[in-house]
């Protein structure tokens, strides 16, 4: 099975359907993925006639959901689009919400929570979409920049408004999705476990259950001090997080237990890029930083108000991410081969990013939100396949050889 297809197979296999149709769709999708590697749309509009789609459902803190009135389909649908050849569906989700709505991906679920198989309607050739539904945790007042070439309108819907509307104007499985969403508490923040040994602090977090806030720890203490319900502990794609907060502007803050004492604090832009970082053991300072971020202050304003923080550019951002990977994880099992890459002087100059547990590296002149050149370490029997973005999957190499091959690729970017 093609590695990219195996990743999708892993995602689907871990879904937990809440009804009989969901179980049937899951079984059909697993059978299809096992039979063929031709699951990505290669030629517009419909080759092959059945292919993968990633939906993203933005969910506001008050329960509203964001839908788009799609010009081609003539339906109110979640934003989303076709998964490109060998693209990780989570990357599709990130790309589509940025391109279609101008939203960041800080609150994107790590894995899909719902799957559907649907014969499409619209003005193009009929085809079948196998759709993976992701959730994007939002405040509900984000600035939207919708693609006028794709949508007639974009709006937030309350549950009461959806219940009163004509169901024929929506994706036929939308109301089943809402049932799944209700059965998956904290879906946008919790996410499902990673699919296979994968790009963010694409920081799609895995948060602790809400009750953990009352059980102590830094998240519980900060929650007591700030009263902010969205403040949680848990982990993000880079490892354990003592506390984190997502804001209405889609900026977020993460706090980790520091190496050598204290806490390491990082502020992330709405696109998921590192914006400011620092270390302090002063909980009053951390509390003030969290509250100021919640009030909408920029990274520059935070650094001015809290001297332990410093605005960071690309070089410092890269180093901060490598530090998290190399120093804040117990071993390499979660993100192989991160520590070996962190120890290599050439690879240490590239952006590290994690997607579904797989280490990706980007050209240092890019930002994690705007990538032109990158590579991924795809796990395989005998080691890793080091694949530049857009390239073919090569043969697997033992870890030392895979690191050396990646260093050759990164060195060519720099030259």
N, C-alpha and C positions, 0 to 999 in steps of 0.2 A: 504494500500500500504506500502510495506517495506520502512523504512526511507531512506535507501541508494538509492532505486529506485525513491522515491519522490524527492530527491535532483536532480537526472538526469532529471526527468520530469520537474522540475522547470527550469533547464538550457535550455532544448529544447523549453519549452513554451515561453521563452523570445527571442528566435532567430527571426530575421527578414529576411526571404528569399528574395533574389533579383530577382528570376525568378520562373516560374510556377513549374518546377521540384523540386526546393527547397521547395516550399509550400507543394507539394505532399509528399516529404520525411519527412517533419516536421509533417504533419498530420498522416502519417503512423507510425512514431516513437512514437508520443504521444498515439496513439491507442494501440500500442504494449506494451508500458510501463504501460498503464492502465489495460491491460488484464492479465499481468503476472509479477511476481517478478523474474522469472528465466531468467535474462537478462545478467548475468555475465558468462564468460566461466569457467566451473567447471572442465572439463576434456579435456586435449589436445587430438586431435587437434581441435575438433569441437562439443563439448557438452556444452550447447545446440547448435543447428545448427545456431541460430541467436544470436549474443551477441555483447556487447559494445567494442569499440576500441577508444583509444585517439591518435590522430595525433598531432604532433607539427611541425609547419612550421617556421623554422628560417628565418627571414627577415632582410637583411642588411640595413644599413642606406641609401645606394644608390639604394635600390629596388631589389637587387638580392635575390633569395631564395635558400636555401640549400635543396638538395634532395639526397636520398641514392639509389643506384642500388641494389635492394633487391634480394638476392640469390634465395629465395623460390618463390617469385612472378614473378621474371624476369622482373620487371618494376622499373622505377624511381619513388620513393614514398617519402613522408615526413617520418621522423623518427616517431616512435610511437609503440604502442603495446596494448595488450588486457587489459581491466580493470579487476582487480582481484575482487573476491567476496566481495561486500560491500565497495570497495575502491572508494574514491572520484576521479572522472576522472582527476581533477587537480593534484592529487598526482601521478596518472599514468603518466601524462605528465611530471612531474618533474623527476620521476624515470627513464622513458625511455630516456630522453635526457641526463641524467647523465650516465646511463649504456651504451647507444649506441654510444654517441658522446663525453662524458666527458665534456658537457657544463653545466654551472650553469643556474639557473632559475630566475635570478633577473628581466629579462624583459619579463617573461611569462604573457600572457594575463590572466586576472582574470577568464574569462569564455570563452567558445568556441564561434567563430563567424560564424561557418558553420557546416552543418550536411549533411551526405550522407548515403545512404543505398546501399551497393554494394555486389554482388555475387563475391566471391573471385576467383582468379586463382592461380595456383601454383601446387606444388607436393603433398601437403597434401589433405585431404578430402575437398571437396567443402563445403562452408558455407557462411553465410551472415554476413557481418560486418555492424553494425550501428556505424558510425564513427563521433566523435566529434573533430572538427579541431580547435586547439589552435594556437596562434601566439607567437613566441619568438623574441622580439626585440633584434637585434645584431648589432655589428659594421661591421662584415663581415670579420674580420681578426683574429678571435679567433683561438687558438690552438685546433685542433680536435683530439680526440682519438677514431676513429671509431672501432666498433666491427667487426673484420675480419670474424667472424663466421656467421655474418648476411648479410654483404654487399660485393659486388664486388668492389664498388667504392663509393666515396662521393664527391660531387662537388657543387659549387655555380653556379647558372644559372642566366643569365640576361634575361630580358623579350624578347629581340630580339633572343637570342639563343633558348628559348622555342618556340617562334613563328616559327622558322625555322626547328625545330626538328619533328620527326615522332610522332604524338600524340598518336599512339598506344603503345608507349614505356613508357607512364605515367599513373598514376591513371586516370581513365576515367573522374573524376570530377575536375581534377587539374585546368583546365582553367576556369571552373565556379567558383572555389575558388578564383582565381585571380581577377575575376570580383567583388566578394564579398569583397575581401581585399581592392580593390580600392574604394569601396563604403563605407568603414568603416575607415575613417581617424583616424590615431593614434591607430589602433586596438591593437597593442601589449602593448602600454602604457595605453590606456584608459580602455580597458576591458569593459565588460558588468556588470550590477549590480549583486550583489551576488544572488545566486540561492535560498538559504534557510537559515533560522537561523540555520560555518565550522571549513594549518599548516604552515610558513614563516613569520622574516620579510620577509615567502615563498613569500617574499615581492613582490607580484605581484601588481604593482601600478595601481591606477586609476588617470591618469593625467588630468590636465585642458586642454582645447583646446589651441592650439598654440597661438591664439590671446590674451589669458590671459597674456602672457608674456609682451605684450605691454601695458597692462592696469594697471600696477603697482604691488605693493607687493614685497616681497623679491625675488621671482623668476624673476620678471621683472628687479629689480635692479641688481641682479647677472648676468642676461643675458646681460644687458647693460655693465657691468664691464668686463665680460669674453668673450662675443661673441659666447658662446657655444650654438648651436641650440638645442641640446638634453637636455638642462637644463629646467626643468618644475616645476610647482607647482601641487597641487591636493591632493591626498591621497594615502596611501598604505593600506595594510590590517589591520594595527594597528591604523589607524586614519588619521587626517588631516596632511598634509606635506606642509610647506611653500615653500620648494624647494627641488629638487632631481635631481641627474645626474647619468646616467648609462654610463659606459666606455667600451672601446673595449675589456678589459679583463674580462668583466662582473662583476667587482666590482662596487659598487655604493655607493652614499652618500645621506643621507637624513637630512634635516634641519627642525626642528620644533620650533615653538614659545615656548620659555622656560617658565617654571613655576617660577614666580617671576622676570621675565625680561630676556632679552637676548634671545639667541637661543641655542637649544640643537642639537648637531651635532653627527651623527652616521655614521661610515664607515662599510660597509658590505663586506664580502669576496665573491668570485665568487660563492661559494656554498650557500650563503644566511645567513651565520653565522655572528653575530656581531663581529667586529674586533677591533674597536676603538671608543671611545666616549668622549665627553666633552661639555662644555657650554661656550659661549662667546657672548658678544654683539658687538664685533669688526668686522664690515663687511669687513675690509681689510684682517683680518685673515681668515674669511670664504671664501672670494674670493680666497686667496692664497691656501687654502686647496682644494677647488674645482679644481683649475688649476693644482695643483700638482697631485691630483688623476687622472685627465684627462691625465696627462703626464706619468702615469704608476707607480707612487711611491707607495710603499707598506704601510700598516698600520703603521709598525714600523718607516718607514722613515717620514710619515706624523706626527707622534707623536714627532719625534725628531725635525722636522722643525717648528711645531706649538705646543708650550708648553701647550695650553689649552686642547689638546687632550691627551688621555692616551690609550695605548693598553689594551684591556680587555680580561680576561680569562673567562671560563664558569660561575663562580659565579657572576662576575660583569655583564656579558652579560645577565644572567637570570634576575638580578635585574633591568637592564636597560629596558628590555622588559616589565616587570611588571609595571615599572614606566610609560612607555608610555600608557599601557592599563588603568591603574588606574587614571592617572593624566591628560592625554591629550585627553580624550573623555568626552563629556558633560553628557552622561548617559550610561546605559547598553544596550540600544536598538540595537546598532550595533554589539556588541560582548557579548551577554549574555553567562554565568553569570560571566564575567571577574572580576568585582569589588569584588564580594563575594569571588571568588577564590583568588584574590590578598590579601585579608584580612586574609586568613587562613595560619597559619605559616608553615604547612606541604606542602600545595600546592604552597606556595610562593617559595619553594626550587626547584620546577620543571620548566623545560623550558615551557613557554607559546607560543603557535603558533596559527595562525588563518588561517582557510581554509573555504572559502565561508561563512564567518560570524560566523563560529562555533569555539568555544574555544577547542583546543587540548592541552594536557600536555604530556611532554616527560621526561623520566628518566634524572636526572641532570648529569649522567655520559656520556650520549650521547651528540651529537650536533644536531641542527635542520636538518643538512644535512645527518646525519647518525643515524637513529632512530632504536633502538631494542625493546624498551618498551614505550608504550604510551596509551593514552585514549582520548576519545572525548565526549563532552557533546552534544548529539543529541537532539534538541528541540522536544517536543511532547506535546500532550494535558495533562495538569496537571503538566508540569515541564520539566524535562530532563531525557533522558536515558543515563546513564554513562556506556559507552562501552569500555572495554580494547581492544586494537588492536588485531584482530584475534578471538575475543570472540563473542558470540551471543548478539543480542540486548535484554537488560533486560526491565523490566517494568519501566514506567516513575515514577520519584520521584519529589516531590516539591523541589524547589531550595535549602533550607537548608539541606534536606536529601541527595540531589544529591552531594552537596559539601562534606558532611560527608563521603559518599560512595567513592568519588574520593580520599579523604584523606586516607582512608583505603588502597586503591590500591597503591597510591604513597608510603605510609609507608612500604608496602610489598616490593616494588622495593628497597627501601633503606636498608631493612634488608636482 
